[in-house]
Structures are given as structure tokens and as C-alpha cells.
Amino acid sequence: MSDYLFSEREMTFTRIAAVEFPRKGAWSMGFVANESFEEIEKAAKEPVLVVLVFYSPIPHTGSTFVVRKSECIDLDITFDQACQFIFSCGVVVPPQQLRHVKTEESK
């Protein structure tokens, strides 16, 4: 453990994804940390992703999950946009992800 913690290696995320957590129908944003875990892939009979889900409003806490790739949604957002979303507790949504809703004034 100390070798990993004190090494010069940087932690990198390959992309941002949404996973159903903490239950079906509730989606959380996560950072894909790895795209392989052989033993779990064998059991699942399909590719899996290792996803780190940070908790709002204290983003230095979170959980790591290994989920089926087919059960994840790749999100077209940057790492910085994902961090803004998490740090703001979902208030700041990336502009390209906002659905334009007609207001009473614009009808």
C-alpha cells in the first residue's frame, strides 16, 4: 500500500460515466479509473469498468465500484465539468447537457 501511496505515479481517469447508484433508477456520476478486472469479467461474462463515485458535498469521500460496461452511460463532459457538478451538488450542469425548457414567457 505504501508503495502505491508514495510513488510518483499519477492517478488518471479515462472518462466520465453515469452508473445506477445507490439503486436502480438513481444515477451517479463517476470517474472511470480502469477498464478491466479479469476475474469479475469472467463471472459477469462481459467487459467491466472500475468506477470511482465521489459523494457530494464532501468530494474527498466516495466508493469504488466494478460495474458491467453495458450498465454504464459514457458522459460527454470534461473532468473539470464533472468536478464542478459534484462540488456544486448538481447545481452547475455542463452547458451542453442542459435541456432547453420553454418558459411561460417564451411560449
Residue pairs with C-beta under 8 A, 6 or more apart in sequence:
11 33
13 31
13 32
13 33
13 52
13 79
14 32
14 33
14 34
14 35
15 32
15 74
15 75
16 29
16 30
16 31
16 32
16 74
16 75
16 77
16 78
16 79
16 82
17 29
17 30
17 31
17 32
17 49
17 51
17 72
17 73
17 74
17 75
18 27
18 28
18 29
18 30
18 72
18 73
18 75
19 27
19 28
19 30
19 51
19 53
19 65
19 67
19 71
19 72
20 26
20 27
20 28
20 71
21 27
21 28
21 30
21 53
21 65
22 28
27 73
28 53
29 53
29 75
29 82
29 85
29 86
30 51
30 52
30 53
30 54
30 65
31 51
31 52
31 53
31 54
31 79
31 82
32 49
32 50
32 51
32 72
33 50
33 51
33 52
33 64
34 49
34 50
35 47
35 48
35 49
35 50
35 69
36 47
36 48
36 50
37 48
37 50
37 66
40 48
40 66
41 47
41 48
44 68
46 68
46 69
46 70
47 68
47 69
48 66
48 67
48 68
48 69
49 66
49 67
49 68
49 69
49 72
50 64
50 65
50 66
51 64
51 65
51 66
51 67
51 72
52 62
52 63
52 64
53 62
53 63
53 64
53 65
54 60
54 61
54 62
54 86
55 61
55 62
55 63
56 86
56 87
56 88
56 89
56 90
57 87
57 89
59 83
59 86
59 87
75 82
75 97
76 96
76 97
77 85
77 94
77 96
77 97
78 94
81 94
84 92
84 94
85 92
85 93
85 94
